[in-house]
Amino acid sequence: MSATLSHPSGSYPRRASASTGTGIGQRLWNALLLLGAARARPHLEQLARQHQSSNPEMARQLRQVAREGLI
């Protein structure tokens, strides 16, 4: 005699839809980008200070990237 499990309709655990998974993945990716930008900011500012006298244009670009997070 084989035992079968019967579940009432709708009692199975629901899996996240593909669009939900994509949304979660996108939010995670965005959070990682923000974290990376926050970690890079002090290093970019330090590089800008270091190169201010020798290459002011590069220093300006480094500050802009640090400020706007355009990495």
Helices and strands as residue ranges (DSSP letters): H 18-51, H 56-68
